[in-house]
């Protein structure tokens, strides 16, 4: 099975990387300083007592509902495995979605459900990836805590980078499902792997299995430092300022792409999907230090997903795209 992600690859790190969704304003100074101060010479508390208490206070939930995870991808595999062990047979994900949902389902033997109401495991993501939009699906009717209801997971990786709108799910609904948080994107520190889930208010039957499937110490010292910094007021205030800046940058980046003939799709997050007027040569862009994310693996062929980046990066992108257009233009006879 091939996993497709943005970011560095065998060619190394792109100078202007539009392919991942890390905060274009990052890294967060407070979180970076906390990571640099972390002590890697000692094991963390295996129960993550202080961290779970801090995250619980941040979200206003009981500490028992916080489930540390090595990364969002690790939790995706773990909860999918737990559903399969409980007898689940089908999983559903949005048509345009992060590929790891389907990858984990295949690995755990779950078939793709035709509709959310047929699924044993149901994935939602707000703002979604790659579109950065609200999910166009309603939850199955009834109490999500009742027997026979699907396990619903809301991936909230991009909620801190939401530039418009609000989550379509109200608090009562959120209390009945799993919420998956991976703040490294919002903090501009994607190289630090660490995440956590908030379990439903009423302990679901699979909670014990999800806990049992976790490796010992899923979070290292640096991930603990990152997540502790994430829950601090000064970090959250920094994110407020980032969102203001990202709104301006997104407007200019969208206008630039429109001017070059790209069709930009609407979205609420700090990234966007766009269809170019002609096929793009990823290798040629790479030679100019640029990397974009082909959205085909995310269920949107013919489009590219672009993170919102600072003006210097946008200028490099504009110059590269204009050069591509000029190179492909027909030449007159003479």
C-alpha positions in Angstrom: 0.0 0.0 0.0 1.3 3.4 -0.9 0.8 6.3 1.5 0.8 9.8 -0.1 1.6 12.8 1.9 2.9 16.3 1.4 6.2 17.6 2.6 9.8 16.3 2.1 10.4 13.2 0.1 13.4 11.5 -1.5 14.2 14.9 -3.2 14.6 16.6 0.1 13.0 19.7 1.5 11.4 22.1 -0.9 12.4 25.8 -0.5 8.8 26.8 -0.9 6.6 24.0 0.4 2.9 24.6 -0.3 2.2 20.8 0.0 1.7 20.5 3.7 -0.8 22.3 5.9 1.5 23.6 8.6 0.8 27.1 9.9 2.4 29.5 7.4 3.1 31.9 10.3 4.9 29.2 12.3 6.7 27.9 14.2 5.0 29.1 17.3 7.7 30.7 19.5 6.3 29.4 22.8 5.8 25.9 21.6 9.3 25.8 19.9 10.9 27.0 23.1 9.1 24.4 25.1 10.2 21.6 22.8 13.8 22.9 22.9 13.7 22.8 26.8 12.3 19.2 26.9 14.5 16.7 28.7 15.0 13.7 26.4 17.1 11.9 28.9 14.1 10.6 30.9 10.9 8.7 30.2 7.7 10.8 30.4 5.1 9.8 33.0 3.5 6.7 31.2 0.1 7.9 32.3 0.7 11.5 31.2 -1.1 12.6 34.3 -0.2 16.3 34.2 -0.6 16.5 30.4 -4.1 14.9 30.4 -5.1 17.3 33.2 -4.0 20.3 31.2 -5.6 19.2 28.0 -8.8 18.3 29.9 -8.9 21.8 31.5 -8.3 23.4 28.1 -11.3 21.6 26.6 -13.5 21.6 29.7 -13.8 17.8 29.9 -12.9 15.1 32.4 -9.2 14.0 32.3 -10.5 10.4 31.8 -11.7 11.4 28.4 -8.2 12.4 27.1 -6.5 9.6 25.1 -2.9 10.4 24.1 -1.7 9.3 20.7 1.6 9.1 19.0 0.1 11.0 16.1 -3.2 11.5 14.4 -2.3 8.7 11.9 -1.4 6.3 14.8 -4.8 7.0 16.4 -6.6 6.4 13.1 -5.1 3.0 12.9 -5.7 2.2 16.5 -9.4 3.1 16.7 -10.0 1.4 13.3 -8.4 -1.7 14.8 -10.6 -1.4 17.9 -13.8 -1.2 15.8 -12.7 -4.3 13.8 -12.0 -6.2 17.0 -15.4 -5.3 18.3 -17.0 -6.9 15.2 -17.2 -3.8 12.9 -17.3 -4.6 9.2 -17.7 -1.3 7.4 -16.1 2.1 7.5 -17.3 5.3 5.8 -15.2 8.4 5.0 -16.1 11.5 2.9 -15.4 11.3 -0.9 -12.7 13.9 -0.5 -10.6 12.9 2.5 -7.3 12.1 4.1 -6.0 8.8 2.7 -5.1 7.3 6.0 -8.8 6.7 6.9 -9.2 4.3 4.0 -5.7 2.9 4.5 -6.4 1.9 8.0 -9.8 0.4 7.1 -8.2 -1.8 4.4 -5.4 -2.9 6.8 -8.0 -3.8 9.4 -10.3 -5.6 7.0 -13.1 -3.1 7.0 -15.1 -2.7 3.8 -16.1 0.8 2.5 -19.7 1.6 3.4 -22.0 3.0 0.8 -23.5 5.5 3.2 -22.8 6.8 6.8 -25.8 5.0 8.1 -24.4 1.6 7.1 -21.0 2.2 8.7 -19.6 0.8 12.0 -16.9 3.5 11.8 -17.7 6.9 10.5 -15.1 9.6 9.8 -15.7 13.3 9.6 -13.3 16.2 9.4 -14.0 19.9 9.9 -12.6 21.9 8.3 -12.2 19.1 5.8 -9.1 18.2 3.8 -8.5 18.9 1.0 -11.3 21.4 0.6 -11.2 23.1 4.0 -15.0 23.1 4.2 -17.8 21.8 6.5 -18.8 18.2 6.1 -21.9 17.9 3.9 -23.1 14.8 5.9 -25.4 14.6 8.8 -24.9 12.1 11.6 -27.0 8.9 11.8 -30.2 9.5 13.7 -30.4 8.5 17.3 -28.2 8.6 20.4 -24.6 7.9 19.3 -24.0 6.3 22.7 -26.7 3.7 22.1 -25.8 0.1 21.2 -25.7 -0.5 17.4 -24.7 3.1 16.6 -21.5 3.7 14.6 -18.3 4.9 16.2 -18.0 8.5 14.9 -14.6 10.3 14.9 -14.4 14.0 14.1 -10.9 14.9 12.9 -10.2 18.5 14.1 -6.7 18.8 12.9 -7.6 22.1 11.0 -10.0 23.6 13.5 -7.2 25.9 15.0 -6.5 27.1 11.4 -10.2 27.8 10.6 -10.3 31.3 9.0 -14.1 31.5 8.6 -17.3 29.8 9.8 -17.8 27.5 12.7 -18.1 23.8 13.3 -21.5 22.5 12.2 -21.8 20.2 15.2 -23.1 21.6 18.4 -21.8 20.7 21.9 -24.3 17.9 22.6 -23.3 16.2 19.3 -19.6 16.6 20.0 -20.1 15.0 23.4 -21.4 11.8 21.7 -18.4 11.3 19.4 -14.6 11.0 19.4 -12.6 14.2 18.6 -9.1 13.9 17.2 -6.7 16.8 17.7 -3.2 17.1 16.2 -1.9 20.6 17.1 1.5 20.3 15.4 0.0 21.7 12.2 -1.4 24.8 13.9 1.8 25.3 15.8 4.0 25.0 12.7 5.9 22.1 14.1 4.9 19.2 12.0 8.1 17.4 12.7 7.0 16.8 16.3 4.6 13.9 16.2 2.0 14.0 19.0 -1.8 14.1 19.2 -4.7 13.2 21.4 -8.4 12.2 21.2 -11.3 13.2 23.4 -13.5 10.2 24.0 -17.3 10.6 24.1 -18.8 11.8 27.4 -20.3 8.4 28.1 -17.5 5.9 28.0 -18.0 3.8 24.8 -17.6 0.1 24.8 -14.4 0.3 22.7 -12.6 2.7 25.0 -10.8 -0.1 26.9 -9.7 -1.6 23.6 -8.4 1.7 22.3 -6.4 2.1 25.5 -5.1 -1.5 25.4 -3.9 -1.1 21.8 -1.8 1.9 22.7 2.0 1.4 22.9 3.8 2.2 26.1 4.8 5.9 26.1 3.2 6.9 22.8 4.4 10.4 23.4 8.0 11.3 23.9 9.3 14.2 25.9 9.2 16.6 22.9 5.6 15.7 22.1 4.6 16.2 25.7 6.2 19.6 25.7 4.4 20.5 22.4 1.0 19.5 23.8 1.5 21.3 27.1 2.4 24.5 25.3 -0.6 24.1 23.0 -3.0 24.4 26.0 -1.4 27.6 27.2 -3.2 31.0 26.9 -0.2 32.7 25.2 -0.1 30.0 22.5 -3.8 30.4 21.8 -3.4 34.2 21.6 -0.6 33.7 19.1 -3.0 31.6 17.0 -5.6 34.4 17.1 -3.0 36.7 15.5 -1.9 34.0 13.1 -5.5 33.6 11.8 -5.7 37.4 11.2 -2.5 37.3 9.1 -3.5 34.1 7.3 -6.8 35.6 6.2 -4.8 38.4 4.4 -2.4 36.0 2.9 -5.1 33.7 1.7 -6.9 36.6 0.0 -3.7 37.6 -1.9 -2.8 34.1 -2.8 -6.3 33.3 -4.1 -6.3 36.5 -6.2 -2.9 35.7 -7.6 -4.0 32.2 -8.7 -7.3 33.6 -10.2 -5.2 36.1 -12.2 -3.2 33.1 -13.6 -6.3 31.3 -14.7 -6.7 28.9 -11.8 -10.1 28.0 -10.5 -10.0 28.2 -6.7 -12.6 26.2 -4.7 -14.1 27.8 -1.6 -13.0 26.8 1.9 -12.7 28.0 5.4 -9.2 26.8 6.3 -5.7 28.1 5.8 -5.2 26.2 2.6 -7.1 25.9 -0.7 -7.7 23.6 -3.6 -7.5 24.9 -7.1 -7.7 23.6 -10.7 -5.0 25.0 -13.0 -5.8 26.1 -16.6 -3.4 23.4 -17.8 -1.7 20.3 -16.3 1.2 21.2 -14.1 4.7 19.7 -14.2 5.5 18.8 -10.6 9.1 18.1 -11.6 9.5 21.5 -13.2 8.1 23.2 -10.2 10.4 21.2 -8.0 13.4 22.4 -9.9 12.4 25.9 -8.9 12.2 24.9 -5.3 8.4 24.6 -5.2 6.2 21.8 -4.1 2.4 21.6 -4.3 0.1 18.7 -3.3 -1.6 16.8 -6.0 -5.2 16.3 -4.7 -5.9 13.2 -6.7 -5.1 10.9 -3.7 -7.4 13.1 -1.6 -10.3 12.3 -4.0 -10.0 15.5 -6.1 -8.2 14.7 -9.4 -7.2 17.6 -11.6 -6.7 19.9 -8.6 -3.8 20.9 -6.4 -4.0 21.7 -2.7 -1.9 24.7 -1.7 -1.2 25.8 1.8 -1.4 29.6 2.5 2.1 30.9 2.6 3.8 34.3 3.2 4.3 36.8 0.4 7.8 35.8 -0.4 6.7 32.2 -1.1 3.7 33.5 -3.0 6.0 35.5 -5.2 8.1 32.5 -5.9 5.0 30.5 -6.9 3.7 33.3 -9.1 7.1 33.5 -11.0 7.2 29.8 -11.5 3.6 29.5 -12.7 4.1 32.5 -15.1 7.3 30.9 -16.4 5.4 27.6 -17.0 2.7 29.5 -18.9 5.3 31.3 -21.0 7.1 28.1 -21.8 4.0 26.3 -23.0 2.7 29.2 -25.1 2.8 28.6 -28.9 5.5 30.5 -30.7 4.7 32.4 -33.9 6.4 31.6 -37.2 9.0 34.1 -38.4 
